[in-house]
């Protein structure tokens, strides 16, 4: 239930009614990214990690499409 709330607050539907992933990644890629970052930065909370991913997204004009998970992980780690 708690994870559903977090997912629903981050997701949106565009004007066409198509689901838009919160970070320009599909949900499994996002989950994989968060798990990798949590393993790399065990002292940080999930919320801190998600905020850093959002910062990377802002740097890339609101999308992460076109970036590899490894590249996003590196950029996020630099922020953290």
N, C-alpha and C positions, 0 to 999 in steps of 0.2 A: 504493500500500500504506500509506504513512504517513498519508494523509488518511482512509483507511478506519479506521485505528486511532483517530484523533482522533474520528471520527464515532461509532464504536461505544462509546467510553468516555463520551460525552456523552448518548447516547440511552438510552431505557429502554422497558419494556413495562409497561403498567398491569395491574391485577388482572384485567381483562377480556381480556388478551392483545393489546390494541390498542397499536400503536406510539405513543409520546408523544415529540413533538419536544423537544429539549433546552431550548429557550427559548420554547416556546409559539408558535413560528413554523415554517412548513414549511421544508424544507432549502434550497430555492431562495431564500426570503426571508432566511433566516439568512446564506446565502452573499452575497447582495446587500448586506445590512447590514454584514457584515464587510469587504467590498470598499470600501464607502463610507467606513467608519471608517478603514481603512488609508490611503485616499487623503487623508482629512482629517487624519490623524495619522501621517504617514510615518515618524516617528522611533520609533514604538512597535512592539513585536513583536505578532504575532497573539495570543499567549498573554495579553499585557497587555490587549489589546482584549477578548478573550473574558471575562477576569475582570471587566472593567468592565461588560460586558453582563450577566454573572451578578449583579452588584451591583444593577443596575437591576431585574432579575427579582426579587431578594429584596425590594426596596423595594415591588414590586407583588405581594407575597404569593405569589411563586413562579411567576407567569404573566405573559406579555406579550401575551396575547390582548386584543384591543380597542384596542391602541395601534398607531398607524401606524408604519411603518419610520422615517419622518422624526422622529417623537416619540421613538422609542427611540434614534435616532442623536443627537438633541439631549441627552437625559438622559445617555447614555453619554459623550458629549463633555464634558459638565459634570463628570463624575467623573474623566475622563482629564485 
